[in-house]
Amino acid sequence: MRILDLDRTGLAALRGQDLTRAVAASEGRTMVAEVFADRAALSFDGQTGVHNAELMAAFGADVIVLNMIDRVWDGTTFRFPGLGELPGLHALAEKIGRPIGVNLEPGTVPELRKATRANAQRLADAGAALIVLTANPSTDGSLDGMARATEEIRTDAALWVGKMHHAGHPEPITARKLANLVDAGADGVILPIPGTLPGVTREAAAEAVAAVHEKNAIVMGAIGTSQEGAHTNVVPQLALTAKEIGVDAHHIGDCFLPGMGDPELLYAYSVAVRGRRHTWTRMAR
């Protein structure tokens, strides 16, 4: 089963290992959009109108990842601008027709955003298809810390782990460190794509992707350096380099419009890695 072939109903039901396998089967043609959970960027008051998740889904995202979940979740109930109160993330998935991931972090962050066994389990129980264990800027997130946190998290949601930028803890992002994340229990690993993070070259990135694939995990190539708000003429270089090194999914970060990347960049990137046929099909379904 390829994520490319699913309609909105099939996507909303996709979670856990089925999600990871569907991404792997799509051969580098999955688009992931990260958005702030508490933002409706096109709204004049921030509380009504179209939620960022809805907008990025409309422009071709296959998977939506929510950042800053603590801003809309009190541990029980979810309250989204533009969507109101929802009983769980399963309801959000059904509303927008996409599987929903949630960021958790091992660094210095609010309690409901921490990468703990309890938070991961509650989010999985609420309908999260995917837990993304990562780090926001200046939170002192390290790959070793992520590996330790990964060992503690066991749910039926997919678990993708890694850094999109240095997150206040500069360190080499090597094949060995990414392979360690898989050994700790991740079924997906995050890698900043060449051209986004200084020092991540094509050669080093390709070596890291190969090391993760050898362990039967997938790689999500990330743009998390505000280049998700760059002019779209950077897309061919970033997108085709990411596909060349072998990433399975392509991540567009959340920093351009308040709490989201540029929808037009997402669209252009999707066309670059999978053509208009699959892009338009996703937008329609």
ChimeraX commands (.cxc) that place a marker at each C-alpha (Angstrom):
marker #1 position 0.00,0.00,0.00 radius 0.5
marker #1 position 1.41,3.38,-1.07 radius 0.5
marker #1 position 0.46,6.62,0.58 radius 0.5
marker #1 position 0.13,7.97,-2.97 radius 0.5
marker #1 position -2.85,5.73,-3.66 radius 0.5
marker #1 position -4.98,6.56,-0.61 radius 0.5
marker #1 position -7.89,8.97,-0.54 radius 0.5
marker #1 position -8.69,11.21,2.44 radius 0.5
marker #1 position -10.58,8.44,4.25 radius 0.5
marker #1 position -7.70,6.00,3.87 radius 0.5
marker #1 position -5.18,8.63,4.93 radius 0.5
marker #1 position -7.14,9.58,8.05 radius 0.5
marker #1 position -7.17,5.93,9.15 radius 0.5
marker #1 position -3.44,5.41,8.51 radius 0.5
marker #1 position -1.23,5.13,11.61 radius 0.5
marker #1 position 1.69,3.36,13.23 radius 0.5
marker #1 position 3.68,0.85,11.25 radius 0.5
marker #1 position 1.12,0.98,8.44 radius 0.5
marker #1 position 1.94,4.67,8.01 radius 0.5
marker #1 position 5.69,4.06,7.94 radius 0.5
marker #1 position 5.32,1.20,5.44 radius 0.5
marker #1 position 3.04,3.29,3.20 radius 0.5
marker #1 position 5.67,6.05,3.15 radius 0.5
marker #1 position 8.45,3.57,2.33 radius 0.5
marker #1 position 6.38,2.08,-0.49 radius 0.5
marker #1 position 5.95,5.50,-2.10 radius 0.5
marker #1 position 9.65,5.76,-2.97 radius 0.5
marker #1 position 10.48,9.30,-1.90 radius 0.5
marker #1 position 7.14,10.86,-2.83 radius 0.5
marker #1 position 5.53,11.66,0.54 radius 0.5
marker #1 position 4.99,15.26,1.66 radius 0.5
marker #1 position 4.85,16.17,5.36 radius 0.5
marker #1 position 3.82,19.62,6.60 radius 0.5
marker #1 position 4.55,20.80,10.12 radius 0.5
marker #1 position 2.29,23.52,11.56 radius 0.5
marker #1 position 1.77,25.26,14.87 radius 0.5
marker #1 position -1.18,23.61,16.56 radius 0.5
marker #1 position -2.53,26.95,17.75 radius 0.5
marker #1 position -2.51,28.97,14.53 radius 0.5
marker #1 position -5.00,29.86,11.84 radius 0.5
marker #1 position -2.68,32.11,9.83 radius 0.5
marker #1 position -5.26,33.43,7.37 radius 0.5
marker #1 position -7.65,34.51,10.13 radius 0.5
marker #1 position -7.93,38.20,11.01 radius 0.5
marker #1 position -8.33,37.34,14.70 radius 0.5
marker #1 position -6.34,34.10,14.91 radius 0.5
marker #1 position -9.33,32.14,16.15 radius 0.5
marker #1 position -11.69,31.72,13.20 radius 0.5
marker #1 position -11.34,30.68,9.58 radius 0.5
marker #1 position -8.97,28.07,8.16 radius 0.5
marker #1 position -6.55,26.24,10.45 radius 0.5
marker #1 position -2.98,25.91,9.19 radius 0.5
marker #1 position -3.36,22.13,9.00 radius 0.5
marker #1 position -6.33,22.49,6.66 radius 0.5
marker #1 position -4.46,24.88,4.38 radius 0.5
marker #1 position -1.33,22.73,4.07 radius 0.5
marker #1 position -3.45,19.66,3.40 radius 0.5
marker #1 position -5.18,21.57,0.62 radius 0.5
marker #1 position -1.81,22.35,-0.99 radius 0.5
marker #1 position -0.73,18.71,-1.14 radius 0.5
marker #1 position 0.55,17.52,2.25 radius 0.5
marker #1 position 0.03,13.80,2.88 radius 0.5
marker #1 position 0.81,14.01,6.61 radius 0.5
marker #1 position 0.33,16.86,9.07 radius 0.5
marker #1 position 2.58,17.25,12.14 radius 0.5
marker #1 position 1.49,19.52,14.98 radius 0.5
marker #1 position 4.12,21.59,16.76 radius 0.5
marker #1 position 3.52,23.27,20.15 radius 0.5
marker #1 position 0.79,20.81,21.10 radius 0.5
marker #1 position 0.73,22.15,24.66 radius 0.5
marker #1 position -0.91,25.33,23.37 radius 0.5
marker #1 position -4.09,23.50,22.34 radius 0.5
marker #1 position -4.09,20.44,24.61 radius 0.5
marker #1 position -4.68,20.44,28.35 radius 0.5
marker #1 position -3.93,16.74,28.66 radius 0.5
marker #1 position -7.50,15.75,27.84 radius 0.5
marker #1 position -9.20,18.14,25.41 radius 0.5
marker #1 position -7.97,19.69,22.16 radius 0.5
marker #1 position -9.04,23.24,21.21 radius 0.5
marker #1 position -7.98,24.39,17.75 radius 0.5
marker #1 position -8.45,27.87,16.28 radius 0.5
marker #1 position -10.81,27.71,13.34 radius 0.5
marker #1 position -11.93,24.20,14.31 radius 0.5
marker #1 position -13.03,24.55,17.89 radius 0.5
marker #1 position -12.99,21.85,20.55 radius 0.5
marker #1 position -12.37,18.32,19.28 radius 0.5
marker #1 position -12.59,15.08,21.26 radius 0.5
marker #1 position -9.28,13.80,19.92 radius 0.5
marker #1 position -6.74,13.85,17.13 radius 0.5
marker #1 position -8.75,11.16,15.33 radius 0.5
marker #1 position -11.44,13.80,14.86 radius 0.5
marker #1 position -8.89,16.21,13.38 radius 0.5
marker #1 position -7.63,13.47,11.06 radius 0.5
marker #1 position -11.16,12.81,9.84 radius 0.5
marker #1 position -11.84,16.54,9.45 radius 0.5
marker #1 position -8.86,17.22,7.17 radius 0.5
marker #1 position -8.42,13.74,5.71 radius 0.5
marker #1 position -4.79,13.29,6.79 radius 0.5
marker #1 position -2.89,11.31,9.44 radius 0.5
marker #1 position -1.84,13.52,12.33 radius 0.5
marker #1 position 1.60,13.53,13.94 radius 0.5
marker #1 position 2.64,15.39,17.08 radius 0.5
marker #1 position 6.03,16.78,18.09 radius 0.5
marker #1 position 7.41,15.84,21.50 radius 0.5
marker #1 position 10.78,17.02,22.79 radius 0.5
marker #1 position 13.40,15.79,25.28 radius 0.5
marker #1 position 14.80,19.27,26.01 radius 0.5
marker #1 position 13.73,22.20,28.17 radius 0.5
marker #1 position 10.07,22.51,27.22 radius 0.5
marker #1 position 6.62,22.72,28.88 radius 0.5
marker #1 position 5.45,19.53,30.54 radius 0.5
marker #1 position 2.81,18.58,27.97 radius 0.5
marker #1 position 5.39,18.87,25.18 radius 0.5
marker #1 position 7.99,16.68,26.87 radius 0.5
marker #1 position 8.97,13.38,25.29 radius 0.5
marker #1 position 7.67,11.13,28.06 radius 0.5
marker #1 position 6.09,7.71,27.95 radius 0.5
marker #1 position 2.88,9.14,29.46 radius 0.5
marker #1 position 2.51,12.01,26.98 radius 0.5
marker #1 position 3.20,9.76,24.00 radius 0.5
marker #1 position 0.67,7.20,25.19 radius 0.5
marker #1 position -2.04,9.78,25.81 radius 0.5
marker #1 position -1.53,11.30,22.38 radius 0.5
marker #1 position -1.55,7.88,20.72 radius 0.5
marker #1 position -4.74,7.02,22.59 radius 0.5
marker #1 position -6.22,10.31,21.36 radius 0.5
marker #1 position -5.54,9.31,17.76 radius 0.5
marker #1 position -2.01,10.46,16.92 radius 0.5
marker #1 position -0.81,8.42,13.95 radius 0.5
marker #1 position 2.77,9.49,14.51 radius 0.5
marker #1 position 4.98,10.77,17.33 radius 0.5
marker #1 position 7.81,12.99,16.09 radius 0.5
marker #1 position 10.55,13.17,18.69 radius 0.5
marker #1 position 12.53,16.30,17.83 radius 0.5
marker #1 position 13.55,19.70,19.25 radius 0.5
marker #1 position 12.59,23.32,18.71 radius 0.5
marker #1 position 15.21,26.09,18.61 radius 0.5
marker #1 position 17.16,26.84,21.81 radius 0.5
marker #1 position 15.79,23.85,23.72 radius 0.5
marker #1 position 19.17,22.07,24.04 radius 0.5
marker #1 position 17.98,18.96,22.23 radius 0.5
marker #1 position 20.74,16.43,21.54 radius 0.5
marker #1 position 20.69,13.27,19.47 radius 0.5
marker #1 position 21.89,11.26,22.47 radius 0.5
marker #1 position 19.03,12.69,24.51 radius 0.5
marker #1 position 16.61,11.76,21.76 radius 0.5
marker #1 position 17.96,8.22,21.72 radius 0.5
marker #1 position 17.39,7.91,25.47 radius 0.5
marker #1 position 13.86,9.28,25.16 radius 0.5
marker #1 position 13.15,6.95,22.24 radius 0.5
marker #1 position 13.94,3.94,24.42 radius 0.5
marker #1 position 11.16,5.03,26.79 radius 0.5
marker #1 position 8.42,5.56,24.21 radius 0.5
marker #1 position 6.41,2.54,23.08 radius 0.5
marker #1 position 2.98,3.12,21.55 radius 0.5
marker #1 position 1.10,1.91,18.49 radius 0.5
marker #1 position 1.82,5.23,16.77 radius 0.5
marker #1 position 4.75,5.53,14.38 radius 0.5
marker #1 position 7.89,7.04,15.94 radius 0.5
marker #1 position 10.16,9.26,13.84 radius 0.5
marker #1 position 13.13,10.81,15.62 radius 0.5
marker #1 position 15.84,13.39,14.91 radius 0.5
marker #1 position 16.81,17.02,14.46 radius 0.5
marker #1 position 15.72,19.50,11.82 radius 0.5
marker #1 position 18.36,22.02,12.94 radius 0.5
marker #1 position 20.80,22.20,15.85 radius 0.5
marker #1 position 18.10,23.15,18.41 radius 0.5
marker #1 position 20.56,24.96,20.64 radius 0.5
marker #1 position 22.90,21.94,20.78 radius 0.5
marker #1 position 25.34,22.01,17.85 radius 0.5
marker #1 position 26.75,18.58,17.03 radius 0.5
marker #1 position 27.71,16.51,13.98 radius 0.5
marker #1 position 24.74,14.69,12.46 radius 0.5
marker #1 position 26.41,11.45,11.46 radius 0.5
marker #1 position 25.34,8.08,10.06 radius 0.5
marker #1 position 26.28,6.43,13.36 radius 0.5
marker #1 position 24.17,8.78,15.47 radius 0.5
marker #1 position 21.14,8.37,13.23 radius 0.5
marker #1 position 21.53,4.59,13.18 radius 0.5
marker #1 position 21.61,4.73,16.99 radius 0.5
marker #1 position 18.13,6.25,16.93 radius 0.5
marker #1 position 16.84,3.21,15.04 radius 0.5
marker #1 position 18.57,0.90,17.51 radius 0.5
marker #1 position 16.77,2.78,20.30 radius 0.5
marker #1 position 13.38,2.03,18.73 radius 0.5
marker #1 position 12.65,4.63,16.03 radius 0.5
marker #1 position 11.02,3.39,12.83 radius 0.5
marker #1 position 11.85,6.69,11.11 radius 0.5
marker #1 position 14.75,9.14,11.39 radius 0.5
marker #1 position 14.86,12.87,10.62 radius 0.5
marker #1 position 17.73,14.39,8.63 radius 0.5
marker #1 position 18.18,18.04,7.61 radius 0.5
marker #1 position 18.46,17.96,3.84 radius 0.5
marker #1 position 21.66,19.26,2.21 radius 0.5
marker #1 position 21.40,23.00,1.69 radius 0.5
marker #1 position 19.55,23.67,4.95 radius 0.5
marker #1 position 22.02,23.01,7.78 radius 0.5
marker #1 position 25.71,23.98,7.45 radius 0.5
marker #1 position 27.95,20.95,7.17 radius 0.5
marker #1 position 25.29,18.49,5.98 radius 0.5
marker #1 position 26.72,17.62,2.58 radius 0.5
marker #1 position 25.24,15.37,-0.09 radius 0.5
marker #1 position 27.88,12.73,0.59 radius 0.5
marker #1 position 27.39,12.71,4.37 radius 0.5
marker #1 position 23.60,12.77,4.02 radius 0.5
marker #1 position 23.58,9.90,1.51 radius 0.5
marker #1 position 25.76,7.84,3.86 radius 0.5
marker #1 position 23.38,8.53,6.76 radius 0.5
marker #1 position 20.30,7.60,4.71 radius 0.5
marker #1 position 21.92,4.34,3.61 radius 0.5
marker #1 position 22.80,3.47,7.22 radius 0.5
marker #1 position 19.19,4.02,8.34 radius 0.5
marker #1 position 17.75,2.07,5.41 radius 0.5
marker #1 position 20.04,-0.86,6.21 radius 0.5
marker #1 position 18.25,-1.04,9.55 radius 0.5
marker #1 position 14.84,-1.12,7.81 radius 0.5
marker #1 position 13.79,2.35,8.93 radius 0.5
marker #1 position 12.76,5.33,6.81 radius 0.5
marker #1 position 14.22,8.84,6.58 radius 0.5
marker #1 position 12.32,12.12,6.58 radius 0.5
marker #1 position 14.36,14.90,4.96 radius 0.5
marker #1 position 13.61,18.15,6.76 radius 0.5
marker #1 position 13.49,21.83,5.91 radius 0.5
marker #1 position 13.32,23.34,9.40 radius 0.5
marker #1 position 15.58,26.39,9.02 radius 0.5
marker #1 position 13.00,28.97,7.90 radius 0.5
marker #1 position 13.84,28.12,4.28 radius 0.5
marker #1 position 10.27,26.88,4.13 radius 0.5
marker #1 position 9.65,30.59,3.60 radius 0.5
marker #1 position 12.26,31.04,0.86 radius 0.5
marker #1 position 11.40,31.93,-2.71 radius 0.5
marker #1 position 10.23,28.90,-4.62 radius 0.5
marker #1 position 13.21,29.06,-6.97 radius 0.5
marker #1 position 15.23,27.19,-4.30 radius 0.5
marker #1 position 12.88,24.22,-4.56 radius 0.5
marker #1 position 14.54,22.28,-7.41 radius 0.5
marker #1 position 17.91,22.22,-5.64 radius 0.5
marker #1 position 16.53,21.19,-2.25 radius 0.5
marker #1 position 13.88,18.77,-3.49 radius 0.5
marker #1 position 15.92,16.88,-6.07 radius 0.5
marker #1 position 18.95,16.71,-3.78 radius 0.5
marker #1 position 16.74,15.20,-1.09 radius 0.5
marker #1 position 15.40,12.65,-3.53 radius 0.5
marker #1 position 18.89,11.88,-4.83 radius 0.5
marker #1 position 20.22,11.05,-1.36 radius 0.5
marker #1 position 17.28,8.72,-0.82 radius 0.5
marker #1 position 14.89,10.27,1.69 radius 0.5
marker #1 position 11.47,8.67,1.93 radius 0.5
marker #1 position 9.45,11.69,3.08 radius 0.5
marker #1 position 9.92,15.42,2.59 radius 0.5
marker #1 position 9.19,17.75,5.51 radius 0.5
marker #1 position 8.21,21.41,5.16 radius 0.5
marker #1 position 8.64,23.33,8.43 radius 0.5
marker #1 position 6.40,25.84,10.17 radius 0.5
marker #1 position 8.18,29.21,9.93 radius 0.5
marker #1 position 6.89,31.59,7.28 radius 0.5
marker #1 position 3.30,32.64,7.71 radius 0.5
marker #1 position 2.51,32.50,11.43 radius 0.5
marker #1 position 2.97,28.85,12.36 radius 0.5
marker #1 position 3.33,27.32,8.91 radius 0.5
marker #1 position 5.58,27.16,5.86 radius 0.5
marker #1 position 4.77,28.66,2.48 radius 0.5
marker #1 position 1.93,26.65,0.91 radius 0.5
marker #1 position 3.22,27.56,-2.55 radius 0.5
marker #1 position 6.66,26.19,-1.66 radius 0.5
marker #1 position 5.00,22.96,-0.48 radius 0.5
marker #1 position 3.14,22.77,-3.78 radius 0.5
marker #1 position 6.26,23.44,-5.88 radius 0.5
marker #1 position 8.27,20.90,-3.87 radius 0.5
marker #1 position 5.55,18.28,-4.31 radius 0.5
marker #1 position 5.51,18.84,-8.07 radius 0.5
marker #1 position 9.31,18.55,-8.16 radius 0.5
marker #1 position 9.46,15.16,-6.38 radius 0.5
marker #1 position 6.28,13.50,-7.67 radius 0.5
marker #1 position 4.91,15.52,-10.56 radius 0.5
marker #1 position 1.60,17.25,-11.13 radius 0.5
marker #1 position -0.31,13.97,-11.43 radius 0.5
marker #1 position 0.26,12.87,-7.83 radius 0.5
marker #1 position 0.23,16.44,-6.49 radius 0.5
marker #1 position -3.11,17.33,-7.99 radius 0.5
marker #1 position -4.56,13.98,-6.98 radius 0.5
marker #1 position -3.59,14.61,-3.36 radius 0.5
marker #1 position -4.99,18.12,-3.45 radius 0.5
marker #1 position -8.29,16.77,-4.77 radius 0.5
marker #1 position -8.51,13.87,-2.33 radius 0.5
marker link #1:1,2 radius 0.2
marker link #1:2,3 radius 0.2
marker link #1:3,4 radius 0.2
marker link #1:4,5 radius 0.2
marker link #1:5,6 radius 0.2
marker link #1:6,7 radius 0.2
marker link #1:7,8 radius 0.2
marker link #1:8,9 radius 0.2
marker link #1:9,10 radius 0.2
marker link #1:10,11 radius 0.2
marker link #1:11,12 radius 0.2
marker link #1:12,13 radius 0.2
marker link #1:13,14 radius 0.2
marker link #1:14,15 radius 0.2
marker link #1:15,16 radius 0.2
marker link #1:16,17 radius 0.2
marker link #1:17,18 radius 0.2
marker link #1:18,19 radius 0.2
marker link #1:19,20 radius 0.2
marker link #1:20,21 radius 0.2
marker link #1:21,22 radius 0.2
marker link #1:22,23 radius 0.2
marker link #1:23,24 radius 0.2
marker link #1:24,25 radius 0.2
marker link #1:25,26 radius 0.2
marker link #1:26,27 radius 0.2
marker link #1:27,28 radius 0.2
marker link #1:28,29 radius 0.2
marker link #1:29,30 radius 0.2
marker link #1:30,31 radius 0.2
marker link #1:31,32 radius 0.2
marker link #1:32,33 radius 0.2
marker link #1:33,34 radius 0.2
marker link #1:34,35 radius 0.2
marker link #1:35,36 radius 0.2
marker link #1:36,37 radius 0.2
marker link #1:37,38 radius 0.2
marker link #1:38,39 radius 0.2
marker link #1:39,40 radius 0.2
marker link #1:40,41 radius 0.2
marker link #1:41,42 radius 0.2
marker link #1:42,43 radius 0.2
marker link #1:43,44 radius 0.2
marker link #1:44,45 radius 0.2
marker link #1:45,46 radius 0.2
marker link #1:46,47 radius 0.2
marker link #1:47,48 radius 0.2
marker link #1:48,49 radius 0.2
marker link #1:49,50 radius 0.2
marker link #1:50,51 radius 0.2
marker link #1:51,52 radius 0.2
marker link #1:52,53 radius 0.2
marker link #1:53,54 radius 0.2
marker link #1:54,55 radius 0.2
marker link #1:55,56 radius 0.2
marker link #1:56,57 radius 0.2
marker link #1:57,58 radius 0.2
marker link #1:58,59 radius 0.2
marker link #1:59,60 radius 0.2
marker link #1:60,61 radius 0.2
marker link #1:61,62 radius 0.2
marker link #1:62,63 radius 0.2
marker link #1:63,64 radius 0.2
marker link #1:64,65 radius 0.2
marker link #1:65,66 radius 0.2
marker link #1:66,67 radius 0.2
marker link #1:67,68 radius 0.2
marker link #1:68,69 radius 0.2
marker link #1:69,70 radius 0.2
marker link #1:70,71 radius 0.2
marker link #1:71,72 radius 0.2
marker link #1:72,73 radius 0.2
marker link #1:73,74 radius 0.2
marker link #1:74,75 radius 0.2
marker link #1:75,76 radius 0.2
marker link #1:76,77 radius 0.2
marker link #1:77,78 radius 0.2
marker link #1:78,79 radius 0.2
marker link #1:79,80 radius 0.2
marker link #1:80,81 radius 0.2
marker link #1:81,82 radius 0.2
marker link #1:82,83 radius 0.2
marker link #1:83,84 radius 0.2
marker link #1:84,85 radius 0.2
marker link #1:85,86 radius 0.2
marker link #1:86,87 radius 0.2
marker link #1:87,88 radius 0.2
marker link #1:88,89 radius 0.2
marker link #1:89,90 radius 0.2
marker link #1:90,91 radius 0.2
marker link #1:91,92 radius 0.2
marker link #1:92,93 radius 0.2
marker link #1:93,94 radius 0.2
marker link #1:94,95 radius 0.2
marker link #1:95,96 radius 0.2
marker link #1:96,97 radius 0.2
marker link #1:97,98 radius 0.2
marker link #1:98,99 radius 0.2
marker link #1:99,100 radius 0.2
marker link #1:100,101 radius 0.2
marker link #1:101,102 radius 0.2
marker link #1:102,103 radius 0.2
marker link #1:103,104 radius 0.2
marker link #1:104,105 radius 0.2
marker link #1:105,106 radius 0.2
marker link #1:106,107 radius 0.2
marker link #1:107,108 radius 0.2
marker link #1:108,109 radius 0.2
marker link #1:109,110 radius 0.2
marker link #1:110,111 radius 0.2
marker link #1:111,112 radius 0.2
marker link #1:112,113 radius 0.2
marker link #1:113,114 radius 0.2
marker link #1:114,115 radius 0.2
marker link #1:115,116 radius 0.2
marker link #1:116,117 radius 0.2
marker link #1:117,118 radius 0.2
marker link #1:118,119 radius 0.2
marker link #1:119,120 radius 0.2
marker link #1:120,121 radius 0.2
marker link #1:121,122 radius 0.2
marker link #1:122,123 radius 0.2
marker link #1:123,124 radius 0.2
marker link #1:124,125 radius 0.2
marker link #1:125,126 radius 0.2
marker link #1:126,127 radius 0.2
marker link #1:127,128 radius 0.2
marker link #1:128,129 radius 0.2
marker link #1:129,130 radius 0.2
marker link #1:130,131 radius 0.2
marker link #1:131,132 radius 0.2
marker link #1:132,133 radius 0.2
marker link #1:133,134 radius 0.2
marker link #1:134,135 radius 0.2
marker link #1:135,136 radius 0.2
marker link #1:136,137 radius 0.2
marker link #1:137,138 radius 0.2
marker link #1:138,139 radius 0.2
marker link #1:139,140 radius 0.2
marker link #1:140,141 radius 0.2
marker link #1:141,142 radius 0.2
marker link #1:142,143 radius 0.2
marker link #1:143,144 radius 0.2
marker link #1:144,145 radius 0.2
marker link #1:145,146 radius 0.2
marker link #1:146,147 radius 0.2
marker link #1:147,148 radius 0.2
marker link #1:148,149 radius 0.2
marker link #1:149,150 radius 0.2
marker link #1:150,151 radius 0.2
marker link #1:151,152 radius 0.2
marker link #1:152,153 radius 0.2
marker link #1:153,154 radius 0.2
marker link #1:154,155 radius 0.2
marker link #1:155,156 radius 0.2
marker link #1:156,157 radius 0.2
marker link #1:157,158 radius 0.2
marker link #1:158,159 radius 0.2
marker link #1:159,160 radius 0.2
marker link #1:160,161 radius 0.2
marker link #1:161,162 radius 0.2
marker link #1:162,163 radius 0.2
marker link #1:163,164 radius 0.2
marker link #1:164,165 radius 0.2
marker link #1:165,166 radius 0.2
marker link #1:166,167 radius 0.2
marker link #1:167,168 radius 0.2
marker link #1:168,169 radius 0.2
marker link #1:169,170 radius 0.2
marker link #1:170,171 radius 0.2
marker link #1:171,172 radius 0.2
marker link #1:172,173 radius 0.2
marker link #1:173,174 radius 0.2
marker link #1:174,175 radius 0.2
marker link #1:175,176 radius 0.2
marker link #1:176,177 radius 0.2
marker link #1:177,178 radius 0.2
marker link #1:178,179 radius 0.2
marker link #1:179,180 radius 0.2
marker link #1:180,181 radius 0.2
marker link #1:181,182 radius 0.2
marker link #1:182,183 radius 0.2
marker link #1:183,184 radius 0.2
marker link #1:184,185 radius 0.2
marker link #1:185,186 radius 0.2
marker link #1:186,187 radius 0.2
marker link #1:187,188 radius 0.2
marker link #1:188,189 radius 0.2
marker link #1:189,190 radius 0.2
marker link #1:190,191 radius 0.2
marker link #1:191,192 radius 0.2
marker link #1:192,193 radius 0.2
marker link #1:193,194 radius 0.2
marker link #1:194,195 radius 0.2
marker link #1:195,196 radius 0.2
marker link #1:196,197 radius 0.2
marker link #1:197,198 radius 0.2
marker link #1:198,199 radius 0.2
marker link #1:199,200 radius 0.2
marker link #1:200,201 radius 0.2
marker link #1:201,202 radius 0.2
marker link #1:202,203 radius 0.2
marker link #1:203,204 radius 0.2
marker link #1:204,205 radius 0.2
marker link #1:205,206 radius 0.2
marker link #1:206,207 radius 0.2
marker link #1:207,208 radius 0.2
marker link #1:208,209 radius 0.2
marker link #1:209,210 radius 0.2
marker link #1:210,211 radius 0.2
marker link #1:211,212 radius 0.2
marker link #1:212,213 radius 0.2
marker link #1:213,214 radius 0.2
marker link #1:214,215 radius 0.2
marker link #1:215,216 radius 0.2
marker link #1:216,217 radius 0.2
marker link #1:217,218 radius 0.2
marker link #1:218,219 radius 0.2
marker link #1:219,220 radius 0.2
marker link #1:220,221 radius 0.2
marker link #1:221,222 radius 0.2
marker link #1:222,223 radius 0.2
marker link #1:223,224 radius 0.2
marker link #1:224,225 radius 0.2
marker link #1:225,226 radius 0.2
marker link #1:226,227 radius 0.2
marker link #1:227,228 radius 0.2
marker link #1:228,229 radius 0.2
marker link #1:229,230 radius 0.2
marker link #1:230,231 radius 0.2
marker link #1:231,232 radius 0.2
marker link #1:232,233 radius 0.2
marker link #1:233,234 radius 0.2
marker link #1:234,235 radius 0.2
marker link #1:235,236 radius 0.2
marker link #1:236,237 radius 0.2
marker link #1:237,238 radius 0.2
marker link #1:238,239 radius 0.2
marker link #1:239,240 radius 0.2
marker link #1:240,241 radius 0.2
marker link #1:241,242 radius 0.2
marker link #1:242,243 radius 0.2
marker link #1:243,244 radius 0.2
marker link #1:244,245 radius 0.2
marker link #1:245,246 radius 0.2
marker link #1:246,247 radius 0.2
marker link #1:247,248 radius 0.2
marker link #1:248,249 radius 0.2
marker link #1:249,250 radius 0.2
marker link #1:250,251 radius 0.2
marker link #1:251,252 radius 0.2
marker link #1:252,253 radius 0.2
marker link #1:253,254 radius 0.2
marker link #1:254,255 radius 0.2
marker link #1:255,256 radius 0.2
marker link #1:256,257 radius 0.2
marker link #1:257,258 radius 0.2
marker link #1:258,259 radius 0.2
marker link #1:259,260 radius 0.2
marker link #1:260,261 radius 0.2
marker link #1:261,262 radius 0.2
marker link #1:262,263 radius 0.2
marker link #1:263,264 radius 0.2
marker link #1:264,265 radius 0.2
marker link #1:265,266 radius 0.2
marker link #1:266,267 radius 0.2
marker link #1:267,268 radius 0.2
marker link #1:268,269 radius 0.2
marker link #1:269,270 radius 0.2
marker link #1:270,271 radius 0.2
marker link #1:271,272 radius 0.2
marker link #1:272,273 radius 0.2
marker link #1:273,274 radius 0.2
marker link #1:274,275 radius 0.2
marker link #1:275,276 radius 0.2
marker link #1:276,277 radius 0.2
marker link #1:277,278 radius 0.2
marker link #1:278,279 radius 0.2
marker link #1:279,280 radius 0.2
marker link #1:280,281 radius 0.2
marker link #1:281,282 radius 0.2
marker link #1:282,283 radius 0.2
marker link #1:283,284 radius 0.2
marker link #1:284,285 radius 0.2
view
